[in-house]
Amino acid sequence: MEKLNHPAILVVDMLNDFVTGALGCDRGRAIVPATASLLKAAREKGVPVIFCNDCHLSGIDRELQLWGDHAIKGTPGAEVIPELGLCDTDYVVPKRRYSGFFQTDLDILLKELGVKTVIITGLHTHMCCRHTSADAYCLGYDVVVAKEATNAFTEEDYLGGLAYLKTCYGADAYSNEELVAAM
């Protein structure tokens, strides 16, 4: 793997409700140590860490019709899990749809930071990671995936998501070790 071109890490939905709460799952908990390790290394190298967090309006947001109440604005379920150690140097971009870009300020933030490559981490490879990657690709960013720091509800969803990202956006998946060396 060659050196990444001005990378930033996008942490998708690593929130209490996705890891241990309303939509929590063992597969979400399983990636916490690898995600924390990758974020620590990125911060040490000065690579921006940006949390793209579901932050829904109760009774309004369309996703709630499909998934029930989760990550409701102002509730503990909408907070980043404490194990990831949200830092003062990190950025938080609230989102009300699957993509971290859809009607948020993520694109302008990345442009102002000079980012050319986004490293996708978080949940779920076949949903929010997929839609965030789609918009990143369409906006001209290179997309790579942290394979140890992403997951989905099932192995089939996880692998299907990775395959889709590779096929449609050329997004290769790399280990933490490979990503850290390339930052």
N, C-alpha and C positions, 0 to 999 in steps of 0.2 A: 504494500500500500504506500502510495506517495504522500507527501505532505498535504494536509488539508488547506484549502484556500480560504483564509480568514473565516474560521469556523465559529459557530455559537451552538450551544446545546439547547434544544427545546425539550422541556420536561412536560409531557402531556398528561394531565389529570392524575398526578400522583397525590391524590387528596384522600382525606380520611374516609369519605364515602366510597371511594373506589378500591381502597386497600382493606379496610376493616369494617366499613359502615354499610349503608343501604345497598350498594352494588359490590361490596367487598368480595374478594375471592382469594383462595390460597395462591393462585398463580400471580396475583398482584403483590402479595406479601413476599413471594419468592424472589422478586427482583429488587427488593429494597436494598440489600447490602451492595449489590453490584452497581446500582444507581448511585447510592451515596458515595461509593468509591470513585466512580467516574466524575461526579460533580466536584468532589474534593480536588482531584487532579486537574480538572479544568480551571477551577478557581485559582489554584497555585500557578497555572500557566497564563493566567489573565484572559482565558476564554470566557466570553459572556455566557451566563446561565439564565435562561428565560423560562419561567413557569407559565404554561398555557393552561389555565384552570377553568373548568366548568364553574359557572357562577350564575345559577338560574334564578329567575324571578318566580316566586311561588304562584302557582295557579295560572301562569301566563305562557311560559316557554313551551314550545311545541314538543321538544324532546321528552318532557315530563309525561306526555300522553303515552309515549312508547315505553318509557323506563321507570315511571313512577317518580316520586319525589327523591331527588338526590342533589347534592352540592347546591343547596339553596343559599343564596346570598346572605351573608351575615351569620350563618350557622357553623358549628364546628365541622360538619361534614364537608364544607366547602374550603377548608383550610388544608394547606400543604402538610403532609405527614411530618411529624417532628423529626423523624430519623434522617430526613434529607437536609436538615439544618439550614433553612432559608436564611440567607445572609443579606446584609445591607447592600452588598454589591450586586445582588441578583435583581432580576426584573420579574414582575408579575403582570401577565396580560389576562384579564378575565374574558371568558367567552361564553356565549349563550347557545352555540351550535357546535357540531362536531369539530370543525376546523378552527385552529388557533388564529387563522387569518380572517375568517368571515366577519366582516363589520367590526374589526378590532383595530388597534394601532400597531399590530405586530410587524407589518411590512415596513412602516416608516421607522420603527425602532431599529429593525435590522439594518435598514439603509443608513441610518444615522450612526450606527455602530460599525459600518463598513463590512458587514457580514456578506460572504459569498456562498458559504456552505453551512447547511443546517444538519446537525446530528440529532436524529429523532430518538427520544427515549420515552418510556411511559406506557400508558394503556389507552387503547387496545389496538394492536397492529392492524386489525381488519376494520376498524371504525375511526376513532378520533385521530390516531396516528396516520391512518390512510388518508383521511380528508385534509389533514394539515400538510402532509407530504404532497398531495395533489396540488394544493394552492401554492406551496413553496416552489414546486417544479414549474407551474404555470407563470409564476412571477419571476422566474429566472435563477432561482437558487439551485445549487447542487445539493442533493439529498443523500445522506448516508444514514444507516440505522445502527444503533448500538444493540447488538443481538442479545447481550446478557442483561440489558437494562430496558427491554421491551417485553411485553407479553400480551395475552388475551385470555378470554374466559376458558378456552380449550386449546389443546395442542393443535388441532385442526385449524381453528381460527388464527392462531399465532402463525403457523407455517403458511397458511393461505394468504395472510396479510403480508408476510415477508415476500412471498412469491409475486404477489400483485405489485408491490413497491418496486421490486427488481424489474419486472416485465414492463411496467408502464412508465416508470420514472428513472430507470437505471440505478436505483438505490441499492447499493451493495450493503450487506450487513457485516459488521466487524466486531471483534472482541474488544473489550475495554483496553486490553494491553496494546492492540493494534491502533486504536483510536488515540490513546494517550501519546504513543510514540509519534503519531502523525500530526498532533496539535502544534 
